[in-house]
Structures are given as C-alpha cells and as structure tokens.
Amino acid sequence: MNDRIGSPRVASLVTSAEEAVALIARGSTVGMSGFTGAGYPKAVPAALARRMTEANVHGGGFTVGVWTGASTAPDLDGLLAAADGIDLRIPYQSDPVSRAKINAGEMDYLDLHLSHVAQMVVEGFFGHLDVALVEVAGVTEDGDLVPSSSVGNSKTWLDLADRVILEVNSWQPIEMSLCSSVPRWPRAGRSPASCRWPATSTTPSTT
C-alpha cells in the first residue's frame, strides 16, 4: 500500500477501517464517493455497519445520513440499511433492502436530480456535512488525490466536510491519475490555493 501513498504526511495517518469509523459519530452526515456502483468505499462502510449492529444489540442505536453521487452497491447501501443505520438517504439509491425500508417508512429518502445535489449542498439546503468518505486509487507526493473509477460529488464532499476518510483501493489502477481532471474553485471564505482535495485525514487501505 505504501506505493499508493506518496505523501509522508498522509502515509503516517494510515489505519484500519475499524479505527477509521471512530471519526463517524452517531447522527453524523457522511458524504460518500460512488456513482452507480463505481468508486464507492467498501471497507469503511462494512466496518460502520458492524458498529451499528453492535450498537443496536446493546440498545443504543446508531444512524447516519448518507449522501452520494448516485446509487452505490449492496456492500454500502445494503449493509448500512440492513443494520438500520441510515436515517436519511440522498440523492438516489437502487438497493432492495433500502427500498423496502423507505417504503415501510423506516428510512427517510430524498429522490433528487443528480445534477442538482452538489449545488444544493454547497448552498446549505440539507444542513452540515460532517464526514467525507471517499475511495481513491492513491495519493501523490504533493497530497493530491487520485480518484478511483468515479468522481461524482466527491470534490464537494471533500471541500465541505469537517473530517475526511480516504479509502485507498489498490485494485484500482494508479493510472487513473491520467484520466481525471477535477477543477478546483473557491467557495466562501476560501482562496483558490486552499481548495486542494484535503488528503490530510485517516486513510484506511483496502487490498
């Protein structure tokens, strides 16, 4: 995994998925990467689902809001829904477990046009974003992130979230860096120089 993380600062933060989920508190809103089954995190959602299940066993309950770029897959949406861990899902999902809970009134859901989500989040329509959980193919020496097989709303989550968890997926080719060009633009209170993807937080690895 060290060959995927060129930044010594980021490499010093590598930890397990189980330890990374400590950054996600009850009631948090988590912006996750992923777009129709591509580029979504796997290890951290699975660890989060286990933590939610354990909390339910002890009667504590543990839910989060989940924002993505589009639908993901059963090992994100399905696991978290099965653990009764999603209180609000936006903007789109196609998981049968989630769908059943939404139709039963057990999960809140906003079905939005995918192209509207980033702007609406930036303008504050949905409240505060606590955590960005983003799959990447690697991190450069300068701390820039190499997106994996989707970008979606990842840049928005990284710009806005208080805390960042990067899930480095070594199955994704590092040559993805040749395929991506993500614009950087300032938002209120931030200069263009400060708008780099902030690869400065806990980085669990997947193999």
N, C-alpha and C positions, 0 to 999 in steps of 0.2 A: 504493500500500500504506500510505502514511502516514496516510490517513484511517481505516484499520482499527486503528491503534495509537495510542491516546490518551495513554498513559503515556510521557513523555520518557525515563524510565529504560529501559523495555523497548525503545523505538524505537532507543536507542543501541546495542542488542545485536543488531540485525538483521544477518543474514549469509546466505551461500549454504548450500544443503543440503550441498554438498561440504565446506564448512568445519564445519558443524554435526556431521557424523558423527565428527569428531575427538573429540567427547565420549564416543563409544561405543568402549570398549576391547574387545579380544579377551576372550571369556569373560564379558562383562557379561550381566546380566539386564535386559531392556528391557520395560517395561510400555507398551504402545501403545494408543491410543484406537481405537475402532471397534466396531461391533456389527452383524453380518450385512450387511456391505457399506456401512454408513453411518458417516461421520465418522472414517474411518481416515486416517492420514497417507499421502501419496503420494510427495512429492519426496525426503524423507529416506530412506525405505526403498529407493528406487531408487538413491540415491547410496551407501547402505550396501551394497547388492548389488554395485554396481560395485567397491567397495573389497574386498569379499570375493572376488570373481572375480580381481581383480588379485593378492591375497594367495595364492590357490590357484595361479595361474600361476607364482609365484615360490617355491612350495613351502612357504609359511608357514602356510597355513590360517587361517581367521577365522570363528568361530562365536559366536553369542549365544543366550541363552534369550529366547523371545518369549512374553509374556503379554498377553492382550487381554480384551475383554469377551465376545466370541463369535467367529464366523468373520469374515474380512475380505474380501479380493478377490485376484485374481491379481497385481495390482501391489503387493501387500505379501507375503502368504504365498507366492505363486507365485514371485516374483522371488527372495526370500531362500532358498527351498527349492532353486530351480534353481542358485543359487550355492553350494550345500552350506553354507549359513550358519546353519542353525538346529540347535542341539543339543537343546533341549527346547521343546516347544510345549504351552501350556495356555491355555484350558480346552477349546477346540473349534475345529475347522477343517473346511473343505469343499473345499479346493483339491486338484485331481487330482495335481499334482506333489508336494505334501506327502504326500498319501495314499500314493502309490507309495513314497516314501522311508520312511514309517512302516512300511508293510507289509514292506518289504525289510530292516527293522532298521537303517536308516541315520539315523533321527531318533527321538529319544525323544518320547513323547507321553502326556499325562495327560488323559483324557476325563472332565471333571468337570461336575457340575450347575452351570450358570452362576450361580445364586443363591448358591452356596457359596464362590465364588472370593475375593471381597473379604475376607470374614471370615477365611478360611484364610490369606490373605496377611498380613493385619494380625496374626494370631496367630503368624506366623513359620513355618508349616508348610513353606514352599517356599524358605526362605532369604531372602537380602537382595536388595532391588531397587535396582539401580544407576542406571537412567535411566528417566525418564518421557518418552515421545514422544507428544504429544497435538496433534491438529488442533483449531484454534479458528477461529471466524469473526472474532474481533477481541479487542482488549484495551482496557478502559476507561481513562479518565484516572487512576483510583484504582488501577489494576493488576489489577482483577478480569478474569477471562477470560469470553469469550462462547463457550460450546460451539457446535460446528457441529451436524451432524444426528444426533449420538448423544452420550450421556454414558457409559453402561456402567460400566466400572471406572475411568474417568479420574480421578475425585476421589481414589480410593485410591492410584493411581499417583503423583499429584501430592503427596499427603500424605507418602508413604513414600520416594520416590526421592531419591538424593543429588544428581542433576543433572536439569534439566528442559529439554527442547527443545520449543518451541511451533512448530507449522507453521500459519501463518495462511493460510487458504484464502479468497481474495476471491470465489470463485464461490458461497460460502455467503452467504445474505443476512444482513446485520448485524442485521436484525430478529429473528434467532434469540434475541437477548437478551430479547425479550418472551415467549419460550416456555419458558424454562428457569428452574428454581428448585432449586438444588443446596444441600442442607442442609450446614451446617458443624458438625462436632462435634470435641471434643478427643480426643486419644489420649495414651497415657502420656508424661508429660514435656512436654506442650504445653498451653498455655492456649487457651481458645476464641478469643481475639484473634489467636493465631498461626496459626490454621487457614485462613487465606485461601488460595485457589489461588495458588501462588508463581510469579507471572509475572515472574521475575527472571533468566531464563537465555536462552541463544541462541535466536533466533526466525527461522528461515528462512521466507521467504514463497513462496507459490505463486500463480500467476495463471491 
